[in-house]
Amino acid sequence: MTTEHLLEDRPVVPLRTLANKVPEVTVYFWIIKVLTTGMGETASDYLARLLGPVPAVALGGLALVASLAVQFAVGRYVAWVYWTAIVMVSVFGTMAADILHVGLGVAYTVSTPLFLTALAAVFALWYAVERTLSIHGVRTRRREAFYWAAVLATFALGTAAGDLTATVGFGYLGSVVLFAAAICVPALTHRFAGLNAVAAFWTAYVITRPLGASLADWMALGHSRGGLGLGLGPVTLAWTVAIVGFVGYLAVSRRDTPDGGAINEPAV
């Protein structure tokens, strides 16, 4: 029997395809996203005061690496794994923006366009390689890497943008109103003006960061800074409990699980 006959008789085995690693975008997605942004903002500040800036950044960086390692290791979307990684991105993204401003003295008017440029670069490279920025096709390690790079850039950008508006006259409550109005724009333009769904999603995704962070800061910071004075620790704890509650519900109900959570194994 020739080699050609052997190849012809050999069954074709399709490659293993992972399930999508990103949750379905439901109302729960946006609620938890806003909660993680606020919790990350206050947790970052609380840890910096409790441990000092350097130990806090080191701890945040290690926790981020560990959470992303677990996220990349699983073969499908797992609610608690995914949202733990998002929380750690939120915490570390806040630290990254604060390091530039507090540690290096970079003004928010400079860091905001800097992070915007970084995000644009991630999107440009992602699209050049994959020809899509859709979150519905995050089924390979390379696309997953692009996705998390974009997520990290959006958190850093949103942190800087929220702090910028808070310090140029809007204040924290004014920033909440500003970004609450702003987040309606991509939704409305997508529905009524034909804005591309991918562009609408990522625009709203960026805005959730300053929206949640401004709301959490307004709740936590003192009256002298225009806040309610509830404290960084209590606000962080309260928002963490809310996150755990919503993620626990999704883990049980699987209402945000893409593809039913299935993984396609090789055909025999």
Buried (B, 14 or more C-beta within 10 A) or exposed (E): EEEEEEEEEEEEEEEEBBBBBBBBBEEBBBBBBBBBBBBBBBBBBBBBEEBEBEEBBEBBBEBBEEBBEBBBEEEBBBBEBBBBBBBBBBBBBBBBBBBBBEEEEBEBEBBBBBBBEBBEEBBEEBEEEBEEBBBBBBBEEEBBBBBBBBBBBBBBBBBBBBBBBBBEEBBBBBBBEBBBEBBEBBBEBBEEEEBEEBEBBBBBBBBBBBBBBBBBBBBBBEEEEBBBEBBBBEBBBBBBEBBEEBBEBBBEEBEBBBBEEEEEEEEE
